[in-house]
Amino acid sequence: MQVIADCIFIYMQLLCTIWVFATVLYSRFCCGEDEMRSFLFGFAIFHFCLGSVGLADIWVGGHGDIGVGLDAGQLHMHMHFDGDVTGVSGVISAGEYESTDHVIGVPGPSILRPAGAQWNFLGSESDNVWFLPQSSDPNKPFVGFGLEELVPGDWTGSLTWTLDSVISAPAGANFSVWNNDLFGAPVVRMATSDGISGLDSFSQIAGGHEHFNLGFTREGTYQIQLGISGTHATLGALNDSAIYTFQVGAISAVPEPTSIALLVAGTACIGAYARRRRQSVGSIGK
């Protein structure tokens, strides 16, 4: 699927390249030099934008981490895969990625929220819950929180993960992070059902790695901003935050939001050239 998408974009770029040469020849002999320069500038932006458009692959299977590294003396949150994982469009290669490079899929089926006050953090008793489990499920991403890239001896005490903000989510949706103890009771780490505060956090030692349940009460797209902070032995207090996108329920490959914006901007440049050219032609005819 990804190969087909890449071929389509290459084909579109080839057509646009042929078109621009034909238009340049026409503009050179039928238009002024100023118009031709304006067109070439607009087309250059469009061609760059078209080349930047891609499909945001959705991680739907295999193990990976919401990870943290120390880069140039600063904490850096990212997404990390020790091995290849499964994406909607094919294999996502092992490696380190920015938090926005891939969407985390949360496929169904959903379950009815368990009864009992201890589960109120999930939402109302009538809510369905889509979730990623703390134990491996071959049909879902196995998402960990990992600080393996940090050297334990370099840090004073533990580091703290925080829920900083819900940038966007379906109306009425709740997001939560918890683990189950030996008796199956939930130990809540983060939950939006009662608002976001300093209580929506948990500690982890440098070099550590843990898995939790991640719960969502509505289908749709969630953008969750997480944070990490700690005290380095020589660099002092450090922190970072990053936005992770989750697609809950129905899952399909979608254009990256930044790519859409770039393509619209490039198209606008071409449109501006076309309007200018029509106005110039109209003026000449008067």
N, C-alpha and C positions, 0 to 999 in steps of 0.2 A: 504493500500500500504506500509506504514511504517512497519507494523507488518510482512508482507511478506519479506521485505528487512532484518529486524532483524533476522528472522528465517533462511534466507539464510546464513547470516554471522555466526550464531551459528552453523549451519550445517557444514560450511566450517571449523570452528575452531575444531569441533569434529573430522572431517575427518583428519585434520592435526595432532591432538593429537594422534589418532590411528596410523597414519603413522610414527610419530616420535618414538613411542615406538617400532614399528617393526624395524625401521632403527637403533635405538640404540642397539637392540639385535644383529642385523647383524653386526654393526660396532664393537661391543664389542668383537665378536669372529673372525671377518675377517679383522679388521683394527687395527692400532695402537692407543694407548691412546691419543696421540696428535691430531690425526684426529678426534677422537670421541669428544674431548673437543671443537675443532673448530666448529664441526657441531652443538653441543648443544648450543654454544654461538650464532651462526648464526640463529638457529631455534628460540631461545628465543626472539631475535630481531624481527624476522618475525611474531611470534605469538603475540607479543605486537602490532606491526604495524597493523596486521589484526584486532585485537580487537579495534583499534582506528579508523578504517574506518567507515564512516557513510554517510548518505545522507544529504546534506544541504537543509533543508526544505525552501520553498519559501512562504513567507507571501503574501496571495492573497485576504484577506478579513478581515474586522474588524478594530477596532481602536487601535492604538499604537503610541508610541512616540519615536523620537530621543531625548533621555533624558540625563540629567546631574545630578550627585550626588556629594556629598563631602565625599570622603572616605580617612581616615587616613590623613586628612589635605590636600588632593589633589582633584582637580576636576576630575571626571571620567565620560566620555561619554559612553553611552550604548544604548540599545534598551529596551523599557519598554512596557509591556502590562498589563493594569489594569484588563482585563478580558481575557478569552480564545479568540483566533482569528483563522482564517482559514488558513491552509497551504496546499500546493499541496498534501502532504502525509497524511493529517489529521489535527486534532486540535493541535494548538500550545498553550500550557498551559500559563495562566497568570503568570507574573513574570518578573524579570530583567535578561537580556541576554547581553553578549558581542556584540559589533557591528558586529562582524564577525560570530556570531552564526547562523544567518538567513539572507537569501537574501530577498530583498523587490521586489515583483513582480509589474510590470507595464503593465497590459494586454491591449490589444486593445479594441475597434477599435481606430485607429488614426484619426486625423482630419487634414485638410489642414490648414497651418498657416494662421491666419487672415490677411486680407489686411490692409495696413496702416503703416506709419513709426513708430507708437508707438509700433508695434509688431516686429520690426527689431531685438530686442534682442533674439528672438527665433531662428533666422536664415533667410534663404532666403524665398521669397514668395512661392517658389515651394516646400518647405519642408513640409513633413507630421510631425505631432507632436503627440507623445504618452504622456499621462499626468496622474498624480494623482491630483484630484481636492481638492480645499480648503474646499469644503463642502462634506458631507458624500455621498458616492456612494456604495450601497450594493455589487457591483461587483468588487470593487477595495479596496486596503488598504487605510485607512483613517489615514494619517501620520501627526502627530503633532510634533512641536518643544516645548519641555517641560522643565521648570526649577522648577517644583513644589516641588522637593526634597530639594531645597535651601531655607533657611529661609531669608525672605526679610530684616529683621533688621540686618543681619550679613554682608551685602554687602554695599559698598559705590558706589552709582549710579547703572546703569544698567550693565548687562553683554553683551558681543558682540559675535555673531555667525559670523564665517568667512568661505569662500570657500578657502581652502588651496591649493588643487591640484586635478586634474583629473588623477588618477593613470593609468587608462586604460579606453578606450571607443572605439566603432566602428569608423572606419575612417570617417572623415567629420562630426562627431556628435557634437551637442551642448547640454549643460545641463543648465537649468535655474530654478530659484525660484522666484515666484511673487505672489502678491495677486491683486484682482480686487477691485477698490474703489466703492463707491455707484453708480457711473454712468457706471461701467463696464470697465473703463480704467485700464490698468495694472500699478501696482506699483512694479518696478523691485527691487528685493533684491540681487539676484546673477545671473550672466549670463556669459557663457564662449565664447559667439560669438565675443566679443571684447577683449578677453584675460582675465586673472585673475589678479586682483589688490585689493587694499584696499577698493575699492568701492563695492566689492562683499561681503557685510556684512550687518548685521542689529542688532539692540539692543533689548534686552528683559529684563524685571525686574525679579529679583529672585522671585520664586513662580509663575511666569507667564506661560502661555500656549497659543500657537497660531497655526493656520493652514494656509498653503500656497499651491499654485499650484506648482507642480514639473513637468517640461517639458523635453522631450528627443526627438531628431530629427532623430534617427536611431534605428532600432531594434538591440538587442544584449545585451551584458553585460557591465555595467559601474561600475567602482570602484571610488567612490567620497570621497575625504578626507575633512572632515569638522572640524572646530575648535571652541573652546569656550574660552573666557578669561574674567576676571573681577578682581576687587579688594576687597578682604575680609577685614573686619574691623580689625581683629587681625592677620591674616595670610599673609596679603599683596597681591601682584599681583599673580594670579594663572591662569593657562591655561591647556588645554588638546586638543588633536586632535584624531580622529578615522576615520577609513575607513568603509564606508557603500557600500554594493554591491546591484545594481539594475539590475533585469532581465527584459528587455523591449521587448514586443511583444510576440512571442511564449514562453510558460513557461512549464517547466518540471523539475522534481527533478533531481539533478545532484550530483555526488560525490563531497565532500568538497575538494578544492585544497590541503589543508594540509594533508588530509587523503590519497590522491593519492600519494603525495610525500613520506609519511611514508610507504605505501605499496610497492612502488617501491624500497625504501631503504631496506626493509626487504627481498624482493625477491632477491635483489642484493647480500645480505649476503648468502642466500641459494645457489645462482648461484656460488658465490666465493668458497663455500665449494665443490660444485660438480666439479668445474674445478680443485681444488686442489687434490681432490680424484682421478680424471682421471689421473692427472700428476703423482701422487704417484704410481698408478697402472702401468702406462706406464714405470716408472723408474724401478719398481720391475721386469717388464718383460724383460728389456734389459740386 
